[in-house]
């Protein structure tokens, strides 16, 4: 999977899951290999511990790339 850094930050650090779909539709996120492996991610719900970890990573991360376009 490849994507611009703004998409990666919004998706993985900020937890903006809708950014993934928008990036896919706009062809900014590209996937190679077996795309069927991504289908289970549609049902993924992070545990409270994973949400807390993501929030801590967001708190200590400096990102000046802006918002995805």
Secondary structure, 3 states (H helix, E strand, C coil): CECCHHHHHHHHHCCCHHHHHHHHHCCCCECCCCHHHHHHHHHCCCCHHHHHHHHHHHHHCCCCCCCCC
